[in-house]
Amino acid sequence: MGALYVVVASVLVWAPVTVYLVAGSTADEFVARSKERLAARQRQVTSLTSLLFGLVFVVGGLVQLL
């Protein structure tokens, strides 16, 4: 479980850095559009994230019970 956290955290940091290094200044437009989409869908993103974390905690608890 800890390794999964490290992988997800690493991807969330290095993906934008890699896009910027590869795409250069066009990455600025991509990042601006992405921020607008996330801001417009903030409620859905928050709900989905909460649901996923809840499922991870429930499954982890059930696995430990077994």
C-alpha positions in Angstrom: 0.0 0.0 0.0 2.9 2.4 0.8 4.4 1.6 -2.6 1.2 2.5 -4.4 1.1 5.9 -2.6 4.7 6.6 -3.6 4.0 5.7 -7.3 0.8 7.8 -7.4 2.6 10.8 -5.7 5.6 10.5 -8.0 3.4 10.4 -11.1 1.4 13.4 -10.0 4.6 15.4 -9.6 6.7 14.1 -12.5 3.9 14.1 -15.2 3.5 17.9 -15.4 7.3 18.4 -15.2 7.8 15.9 -18.1 5.0 17.5 -20.2 6.6 21.0 -19.6 10.1 19.7 -20.5 8.8 18.0 -23.7 6.3 20.5 -24.9 7.9 23.7 -23.7 5.8 26.9 -23.8 2.8 25.0 -25.3 2.5 23.2 -22.0 1.5 26.5 -20.4 -1.7 26.5 -22.5 -2.4 22.8 -21.6 -1.9 23.5 -17.9 -4.2 26.5 -18.0 -7.0 24.5 -19.8 -6.5 21.7 -17.3 -6.8 24.0 -14.3 -10.0 25.5 -15.8 -11.5 22.0 -16.3 -10.6 21.0 -12.7 -12.1 24.2 -11.3 -15.3 23.6 -13.3 -15.6 20.0 -12.1 -14.3 20.5 -8.5 -17.3 19.0 -6.9 -17.1 15.8 -9.0 -13.4 15.5 -8.5 -13.7 15.8 -4.7 -16.6 13.3 -4.6 -14.7 10.8 -6.7 -11.5 11.2 -4.7 -13.5 10.8 -1.4 -15.2 7.7 -2.8 -11.9 6.1 -3.9 -10.2 6.8 -0.5 -13.3 5.4 1.3 -13.1 2.2 -0.8 -9.4 1.8 -0.1 -10.0 2.2 3.6 -13.0 -0.2 3.6 -11.1 -2.9 1.6 -8.0 -2.5 3.8 -10.1 -3.0 6.9 -11.9 -6.0 5.5 -8.6 -7.6 4.5 -7.2 -7.1 8.0 -10.3 -8.7 9.5 -9.7 -11.8 7.4 
